[in-house]
């Protein structure tokens, strides 16, 4: 059966399901996943919320999610770190759809806690191998030509606990060190050109204003390419935990390069290795040798629903399988989904054409009849790179690393609709 025939069969099954529901005297709602009985008082009777006034427009000067969605929050894992000041929490990607992450749900990673820095007190210095050292205020940055760019930010340790096998039972915890937002700001290239980079300037060293400073070095080619000095996200000011008032965006590269509370950019002849970078962000192989400067986040995907935190609740019938895909090397061009642990694959539907260094949403519509499934997704990007299995990664890199795990994730969906994090050989 080719792709067109399969899509037609799924559509026919869905229509038959709806007809069967109607024939049984039920009213099919939406995709047929829920039915309302003819005598359902929610349909036939006026409900309390329709019998009086609701809130006025001044009830919530800054809009917040309704109380019924209070479980859609960032979560941390207490035993991961000794203290929450230098720790991480996780984006609830299982409960979101589309691709843009609300700022209030976007994961946090701190090395010395989130600081409060007023815009009026903000300063950004560019110095080193430049023609004219400069110091910018926040208002100065606002006067430069600005751009809007949508990028994903992924922590290098995302999925890090999965190297040794299936660990945490939830997509939020295994893959939730990621978010995707529309950033507004000034290109770093614009500011470097304002200062004038000398010919011997081959690298830049960037650091933040917090106690850890979290300094990082990057080649001048990347700094002059697509790096952004951002002061807005999703149309509003950055949140404190995301580096208010100004942060660095380094598209496609690991999250520790995205310096928050950006205060200094130094142009140098070579890399300046910070203690954090040397001691932490390297990938140790099976033989004890570490790979260095593995900045790019490779092509990856994950099914967000069904998943351990998003079990199938509606029973048999039409089921939407959905997830996210991304690549730090370019745009996602396709995602395949397997229902049987990688034995067979079928192409998923991309909600929109893939965008470079941004999340891509995918869907697969099936007719689920209660059979067990081993759900997997496999992404491909425009360089031709195909997301590997965990075992393919381990064959090359062993199990000593905690970084850059882009292996295929498996969810075991049981007959009752519940899901569990498992591994397949």
N, C-alpha and C positions, 0 to 999 in steps of 0.2 A: 504494500500500500504506500503510494507516494504521499508527500506532504499535503497536497491539495485534497486528495481523497480522505486522508486522516482528519483534516480540519472539517470536511463536510460531514464525516461520520460523527465527530464530536458535537457539531451543531445539530445534527439530526437527533442524537441521543438527548440533547438538552431540550429540544422541542418536544420529543416524546415524553420526557419527564414532566414538562409543564402541562401537556395535554392530559397525562394520567392524573395529575393533581386536580385538574379542573373536573375531570370525569368523576372523581371520588367526592365531588361536592365541596372542594376546597378552593379558596381564592389564591392563585399563585402570586407571590409578591417578589418583585425584582427578578433575580435569576432563577427563582423557584426554590431557593434554599430555605425559605420560610413560608409558612402557610397560615392564613387566618381563617378560622372556622366561621361559618355564616352567622353564628350567634355570638361571635366574639365581642364583648362589651367595649373593647378598645376601638372597634369599628362602629358599633351601633349606638353607643352612648356618649354623651358629651363628657369629656374628661376634665379633671380639676384645672389643668393648665389652660383650658379654653374657657374658663368661667370667671376669670378676673384679669387684672392688669399684671403685666410682667415688669421687669426692671426698666427704669428710664435710661436715657442715653448717658447720664452722668453717674450711673451706679459703679462703673469700673473705668476710671480715667485711663488706666493702662490695661487692655484686655488680657484676661487669663483664660486658660482652658476651663471648660465646664467641669463640675465636680465628678461627673460620670466618667471622665477620662483621667482621673487622678492616679491611676496605676501606670500611666505612660510617663515615666520619669527615668532619669539617670540613676544607676545603681553602682555601688562599689562592692568589692569582695574584701571583707575585713582582714582576712589572713594573708592577703597578697603582700602587704607592706607593713612595716613596723608602726607607721604613723600616717594619718590621712593628709598631713601637711605636704609630704613628698609621696604622692600616690596618684591613683587614676580612678575615674569612674567610667561608665560605659553607656553609650547611646542606645536607647530602646529601639533598635532598628527593626525588631520583630513587629512592633506596633505602628510603624510608620509606612506610608506609601509614597509614590512619586519618588523624587530624588533629593529635593531640598530639605535639609535638616533644620528644624526650628532652633534658634540659638539656645533656648531654654532646655533643649534635649541633647545638644551637642556635647560629646564627652569632654572631660577635663583631664589634663596631665600637668601636675605641678612638681617642681623640684624644691621649692621653698615656700609654697603657698601663694594664693592669689592676692596681689597687692592692690591698694587703692592709690591711683595716681591721677590727679586732676589734669585736665587739658591745659589749664593755665600754667601748670608746673612742668609740662612736657618739653623735653629737648632731645633732638636727634643730631648727633655729631658725625660728620663724614670727614675723615682725615687719613693720614698715611701718605701713600704715594699718589698724591693729587696735586694739581696746580694751585688750588686755593682751598684750604680747609674751611668747612662751613658748619654752622650750627643752625638748625631749623627749629622753629616753634611749631605748635600744632596749626596755628593760623597760617604760617608760611606754607605748610604742606597743602592746605586747602586752596592755595592760590595757583598751584601747578595744574596743568591739564590732567584730568583724572580719567580712569577707565573702570569698567565693570567686568569682572571675570568670575566664572563659576568653577570652583576646584574642590576636589576631595582632599581631606587631610587624614592620613592614616598613621597611627603610631607604629613604629618599627616592631613593637612587641605584640601587635595584634595577632591573635591565634598562637602566641608563643608557647602557651601551656599545652598545646596539642602536639608538640614535637614527639613526646613520649607516648602518645596515645590519646584516646578520647578522655577528656577531663570534665569540664564544666558543662552542665546540662542546660544550655540555653544559648541561642544565637546572640543575645545581647552580651553574654560573657565571653563567648569564643571569638566573636567577630565585631564586637561593638566599640572597639577603639578607632572609630572612623566617623567622620561627618562630612557633609557636602554643602557648601554655602556660596552665595553670590557675594563676592568681596568688591568693595569700592575703594580706590586709592590711587596712588601715583606709582608708576613703574620705578623700580630701583635704578634702572638705566637713566631715567630722566634726572634723578638727583646726582648720580655719578657723573653724568655729562656736565651738570651745573658746576661741579667741583673740578672736573677735568682729570681724567685718569692718565697718569704718566705711563710711557711705554713699558717700563719695567714692572708695572702693576699686573700681576698674574692671578692673584687670589684676593678675596675679601674675607675679613673676619667680622662676624656680627655677634652682638651680645645684648642682653636685656637689662632692664633697670631693677629687676628683683634681686634678692640677696644671693641667689645662685648664679646669676648672670647668664649661665647656660651657653657660653660662647661656642660658636661653630665657625668653621672655615668652609668656603666653597670656591670653586674655580671662577675666574672673572667671566668666562664664557656663559656660565649659568646666570650670574648676577646681571649680565647685560642682555639676557634673553627674555625670560618671562617672569622674573621675580617681582613681587608686588609689595609695596609698603602700604598696608591697608588700614583704614580708619572706620570703615563701615562693614557690616555683614548683614545680608538679607535686608538691606535698605535702612537699617538703623545702626546706632553706635555699637561698637563691639561691647560685649559683656565683660565685666571685670575678669572673670575666669578665662576669657579668651584673649586677654592682653590689652584691654582698654587703657589708653586711648588709641594706641598704634601697635600693630604687629607686622611681622614679615610673613609673606606667603611664598612658598617655594614649590611650585606646582610639580606634582608627580614624585616628589622626594619625601623621604621619611619625616614624620612629624617633629622629631627633635630639632630639625633645621628651621622650623617655622617659629622663629624667636618671638616671644610675646614681650610687651612693654619695651619694644625696640629702642635702644638708646645710642648705639654706636655702630658705625660701619667703618672699618679700617681697611684700606687697600694695601696689600702686602706683596712681597716677592714670592713667598711660599706659604703653605698652610701653617696656621698657628694652632697647635693641638692643645685643646683644653683638657683638664683632668677628666671631666665627664666623658668627653668623646673617646679618649684613649682607653679608659677603664671599662666603659659600658657598651658603646655602640659599635661592636665588632661581632662578626659571625664566626664562632669557633667551630671548626670542622672536626670530624671523627679522630684525626691524627693529632689534634691539639693546635694545629696552625689556624690562625684567624684570618679571615678575609677582611680587608680594610676598604673603607669608603664605598660601601654598598648602599648608596643613597637612594637609588630608584626603587619604587615599590612596584613589583611585578604584577602582571595581569592576574586577576583574581575574581571570584564570584562566590555567592552564598545564597541559598534559598532561605528566605526569612519567614515564609509561611507556606505550608505547615512546618512547624518546628517545635521544639520542646515547650516553648512559652506560648505557642500559637497552635494548639491542637485542633483537630477537625471536630467541630461541635454539632454540625447540622446533619450528620449522618450521611447515608449514601446519596449519590447523585452528582450534579455538576460541582466541580471543585476548581478553584483558581489557585494554581501554584505560582508563587511570585518570589522575586529576590532582587539582588543588586549585583552589578558587575562593574569593574573599574580597572584601569591600567595607568601606571605612571609613565609608560613609554608612548602613549598615544591614546587613540579612541578604541573602545570596544566595538568590534564588528559583528560579533555573534555570540550567542550563548546556547549551549545544548543542555538538555535536562535528561537525566536517567531515572527511571522508576525502579530499576533492579540492580542498583549498586555498581553501575558502570558496564554492565553486559551489553546493553543497547542504549542508544541515544536518540533523541528527537529534538529538532530545533525549537527554541522558545521564540516568542514574539517580543521584539524590543519596543518599548513604549514610544521611544523616539530614537532617531539615529544616534549612535554613540558620539560623545563629545570628549575631546582630548582632556585627560587629567580630571575628569568629572565622573560622577556616578551615573550608571545607566540602569534603568528599571526594566526587568523582563517578566513576562507572563507565559504560562502554559495552561490552557484550559483542558481539563480532562473530565471523563465520567467515572467517578470513583464508586466502586461497588463493595467497599469494605475489605478489599485485599490488602495484605501487608505490602509496604513499599520501602525500598532503600533509596531515598531521594538524594540526588547529587546534581550539581550544576558545574558546567565547564565552560569558561569564557575564552575567547580568542580576540586578540587586538589587531590593529592595522599594521603591525610589524610582522604578523604571521605567528606570533608566540601563542602557544596553547597552554592553558593552565594545567599543571601537572598533578598527579596523585600525590598523596603524602609519602607513599612508599618510593615513588620516583625521586622525590626530594631527598629522602633519607639515604637512598643509595649513593647520592653524591655528597651530601653534607652531614650525614650522621644525625645524632640527636643531642649534641652538646649546645646548640644555639637556642636562643629564645627569640630571635629576630627573623624577619622576612620569611615567614611561613605562609606561602600562598597555595598550599595544597588543597585539594578538593575535600569539602566537608560532606559528611554523610549523616542523614537523619533516618532512623528506623521508625517508620510510621506503622503503628499497630492497627489491628482490626477495630479497636475501639476509638481510633482517631488520635490517641496520644502518640507523642514522638519522643525519641531518645537519641542522644549523641552516641554514635557507634563508629567503629572502624571496620572496613572490609579489606580483605587481602587482594 
